[in-house]
Amino acid sequence: MAGWRIDAPTRRAPGSVDLADAARLCAEDPVGSVLAAARIEAALAGRARRGGPQLWGVERGGELVAVAWAGANLVPVVRPGDEQALDVLAETALNHGRRCSSIVGPAEAVLGVWQRIEPHWGPAREVRADQPSMVIDGPPARDPDPQVRLGTPADLPALMPACVAMFTEEVGYSPLEGSPGSYEARVRGLVDEGRSYVRMAHGPSGPEVLFKAELGAVSSAVAQVQGVWVPPEHRSSGLATAGMAAVVGHALATVAPRVSLYVNDYNAPALRVYRKVGFRQVGTYATVLF
């Protein structure tokens, strides 16, 4: 993993971002920074993939004041109101060129960086500027579905198509376009790591998924739920509410002291489900999709 430490507003010679400092910065907003914190903690534990993602840092007066994880997604972590740090991260992004499929994270940081680089990286395919960031840190308010369990490799023949359907519905194109192997590896990896939840049923042509969700990012402080999906023909049946209650209960007991997620502001059915379970909004995310 390569790193740069940058002194705002002037870039220093390339060096190493102190991962412990970066983790402490993320801890100031554990829910907002979980996407970056999960990767930084993995790097601290020696689990980061070499030669791929980079961690950029902005230093002022000897203090690390902002970071950005630059991999398949660009994930900025910036204290509110720090326009100078946004300037430096935007300059760094421009110098490296666009290699990511999205910019995602707390809305102020994402939209601040995007405003600065849009003339060079734009146009975006879509900008989702208002995505409520929600969290729960106590027992779910609804009864959990007892049939929701951790996924196993045996579920993959049915789970993989469900994951592809969810991704396509959410993002607008199939994740199998371009490099299908990497998406399949991601789904398998989540199953192998015990971060995939499913409710299965026996359908006319074999096993089928009635509910699924994943812990897409896990730090020591937060487990972020992603990929929540129920087949269209089974929606409005309570499967999502009870399924999410099961996910929350298991994750709080075994993974992290908080469970978070972010959701598009226009997805009223999903917002209703999450509020029924007991999630509350604590911030706003934004996503710029390319």
N, C-alpha and C positions, 0 to 999 in steps of 0.2 A: 504494500500500500504506500503510495507516494504521498507526500505532504508538503504544504507550503505554509510558512508563517509570514504574515504580511503586516507591516506597521502602517496603520492608517495615517495619512493617505498615501504613503509611499511604499512601494513593494520592496521587501528585503530579498536578498538572495535566497533561493530555495533552501528549505531546511525541513525539520521535522516538527509537526504539530504535537504538543504534549497531550497524549490521549487522556491522562488523568485530569488535566486542566479542562479538556473538552467535555469530559463526563461531568465535571463539577458545574460547568456552564449549563449543560443540558438539565441538570438537577434543579435549576432555578424555575423551570417550567416543565415538569416531567411529562405532563400530558401533551403539551404542544410539541415537545422535542422528541417524542418516543421513536419516531422513524429514524432519526439520526442517532439517538442514544443507544438503540438496540445494536446498531452496527459498530458504534464506538466501543461499547462494552464487549462485543465479540472480538474486536481487534485487541483490546486489553487482555482478553483471555486467550489470545493466540489463535482464534478461530476465523480470522478474516482471510479472504482469498487474496493471494498476492498477485500483483501485476494488473489489477483491475481498478476498483474504485479509488478515489483520492479524497483526502480530508483537507480542506482549505481552512485557514485560520486568519483572523484579523486581530492584531495586537495593538494595544494603545497603552503607553506608559508602563510597559512590562506586563500588562494584564491581557489575557485572551478574552476578547469581548464579543466575538462572533465566530461561527464556524459554518461550513457547508459540506455536507456529504455529497460527493459527485460520483455517481455511478449510473445505473440504468435510470434513476431519478435524481434530480438535483434537489437537495433538502437543506434549506438555509435555517440556521438557528441564530436569531438576532434579538437583542434586547429591544423592547418597544421604544420607538423614537430615535433609534441610533441611525440617522440618515448617512453618516459618514461610513459606517460599516457596510451599509447597503451599497454605497458607491464602490467600495473596494471589492465586495463580492461580485458585483455586476461587472466591474473591470476584469476581474479574474475569469469570470465566465466567458467574456468576450475574447480574452487572450487564448483560452483553451479551445474555443469553438463548441458548438452544440453536439454533444454525444448522448444526451439523455432523451428519454421519451416523454418526460414531464418534469415540471417543477411543482413541488408539493410541500405543504407544511402550514404553519400559522399564516393567516391571510396577510397580515401587515408585511411580513418578510417576503413572502412569495410575490405579492403584487408590487412591492417596492423594487425587488430585483427585476421583475418582468417589465415594469415601466421603463427602466433604464436600458434594457437590452432588446426590447421589442423591435426597434427600428432595424436591428441587425439579425435577430433570430426569427422575427415574425414573418408572416402572420401565424398565429397559433391555430390549430384545428379547433380548439375550444378553450374558453377560459371560464372556469367554475369559481366564481369569486366569493360565494357565500355558502360554505359547508359547515353547518354547526358541528363543533367538536364537543363530544359528550362523554361523561364519565359516570361510573358507579363504583362505590367502594364499600358497599354493605350488601346484605342479602337481597336478592331480587324480590320485587313486589308481587310477582306472579309465581304460581307453582311451576316447577320445571317439568319438562317432558321426560319421563323416565326412560323413554326409548332412544333419546339422544345419547350417543357414546362417541368415544374416540374412533376415528377411522382407522382401518387396517389395510394392508396391501391387497387383501382379497376384495376390498370395496372399489379398487381403482377402475375396473372396467365400467362401472356405473358412475363413479365419482368424476372421472375425467371429463366425460361429456357434460355433466352438470356444471363443472368449473368453466368449461369453454362457453357454455350457454350464458352463465352469469357474467363472465368477462365481456362477451360480445354485447349483451344487453346494456351493460354499464358503460362501456368505453366506446362502442360503436364499430368495432372490427374484431375479427377473430384473433385470439392470441397465437393461433397456429400459423398465421401468416408470417413469412420470413424465416423464423427459426423455431419450429414446433418443438424441437427437442428440449430447448431451454425452459419452455412453459411446462412441459410434461415433467421435467426434472424438479421444477419448483413445487408442483402439486405432490409429487412423490416425496420430496423432502419434508414438506409439512406433515404428511402422514407419518413418515419415519420418526419425526421429532415429537410426535404426540401433540400436534397443534392443529389438527383437522378434526372437526366434529360433524357427525352425520346422524340422520335418522333414515333408516333404510326400510323399504317395503318390497313385497314380492308383486311385481307387475305382470302383465300379460306375456311379456317377452323376457322375464327374468328380474333380477334385483334392480330397483330404481331408488333414486334419492328423493326423499320428501322434504328434507331440510338439510342445509349444510352451512358451515361457517368455519373460518380459520382464524387463528391468532397470527396475523401477518407480520407483526412486529412485537417483540417482547424485550423489555428492559427489566432491570431489577425493581423498578418502581411501577411499571405499567405494562399490561398486556392489551394490545390494540386489536380489536376484532375487525376483520375484513372479509369480503366475499360472502356476505349473508345472502342466501338464495332459497326460494321455495318455487317449485314448478308453477307456471302460470295457472294451471287448472286446479291447483290446490291452495291458491292464495285466498285470504280473507276467511280462513278456516281455523285460525288460532295456532297453526303450526309454528309460525315465526315467533310469536310471543312466548310460547312455552319452550321452544327451542332455544331462544336467546336466554331465557331464564336458566336453562340447564347449562349453557355455555358460561354464563356469568358465575353461577355457583361453583362449577368445577374450576374455572380459572382463578377465582378468588381463593379457593381452598388449596390450590396446588401450584399456581404459577406466579402471581403478583398481587400486591395489595389493592390495585385499582384495575378496572377494566374500562377501556375507552374505545371510541370509534368516531368516525366522521361521516357525514351523510349530506347529500345534496339538499339544499334548502327547499327545492321543489318536490322532493320525494315525500309527500305528505303521509302515505301509508307507512313508510318505514319510520318516520318520525313518531307517529302514533304508537307503533310497536315499541320503540325504544323507551318512550316516556312511560308506557304501561309497565315495562320491566323495572323502571326506576332510574334510568339514565337522566342526567341533568346536563344542560349546556354550560360549559365553562370557558368557551372561546370559539373562534371561527377559523377554519382552515380555508385554503384556496388551492386549486389545482389548475395548472396551465398544461394542456395536452397538445402534443405535436403530432 
